[in-house]
Amino acid sequence: MAGYFSVFLVLLTLGSGLIWLIDHLVYAPKRKERIALAQGASEQPLDQEVIDQIAPVPAITDSAKSIFPMIAAITVFRSFIFEPFQIPSGSMMPTLLDGDFILVQKYAYGIKDPVWRSQLVDVGDPERGDIAVFKFPLDERIDFIKRIVGLPGDRIVYRNRQLFIHPKCEEGEQSRNGLACGEFNKIDVEIVNRDEFKQGSMPLVRLTESLPNVEHDILINPKALELSERYYQQPGTRRDEWVVPEDSYFAVGDNRNNSQDSRVWGFVPKENLVGKAVFIWMSFDFENGPDSLLPGWVPTGVRFERLGNIQ
């Protein structure tokens, strides 16, 4: 849906801009000539009503001139600077909740054209711990949001609800981005609480996970089965182990037992990246029960405490 809207904005911008340009170069000078001739034949200055009768501006031209600057500004802002997104699920809890509205920094990983998404300017690459929005590799009409934990060349293991990272290093390097080279680094976690969130009737454990230079909270369901048989099987590796290809990334949800992510469907190609999630600008509660007179999409409250930068 977001992709269709981008195409619509671009077409609307081009259409209104083209109408304005043709009028400016072709028809506006002709209207000025008619007005000048009428003014020369009149002893009194022409009022606006008479001018509108002599050289009327077509309604479509007037509308295009009115909306073009605004639509062009929106298109540039949304396509190249920031784009708003709504969090539709709980796969990134507790960092992002269903009902959060976020801003995504579109230029963080490169400037792309909004229609064909070809790279125009290479700005930078994702860093470990970034929360990235990307086109779902199995259906690029859908936008996904996950946390980047594996960079190109990394070896990732997720076993017994524990993340391990073996970073890609150059020969002679002792460490890379805060991780020891030549070994699997166990990513430390520390329990925060055990009763804040639930999945159905089962309480979830909230932990702080310490990626290099980034600390963030995750949720684990200690009673859920690991279901490793559903994991993406990369040729030449164990079922719970993956080697990240070049120009690709390994992304997982913070709600580890309730997230369809790279563990299940594989890697995120660099060309699928949309941008980096950086800010929660609004957050709504949707707690309308089945007996409520209001439809489920009507907010029941605003979570002002959630507004701010995303970690």
Buried (B, 14 or more C-beta within 10 A) or exposed (E): EBBEEBEEBBEBBBBBBEBBEEBEEEBBEEBEEEBEEBBEEEEEEBEEEBBEEBBEBEEEBEEBBEBBEEBBEBBEEBBBBBBEBEBEBBBBBBBBBBBBBBBBBBBBBBBBEBEEBEBEEEEEBBBBBBBBBBBBBEEEEEBBBBBBBBBBBBBBBBBEBBBBBBBBBEEEEEEBBEBBBEEBBEBEBEEBEEEBBEBEEEBBBBBEBBBBEBEBBBBBBEEBEEEBEEBBBBEEBEEBBBBBBEEBBBBBBBBBBBBBBBBEBBBBBBBBBBBBBBBBEBBBEBEBEEEEEEEEEEBBEEBEEBBEEBE
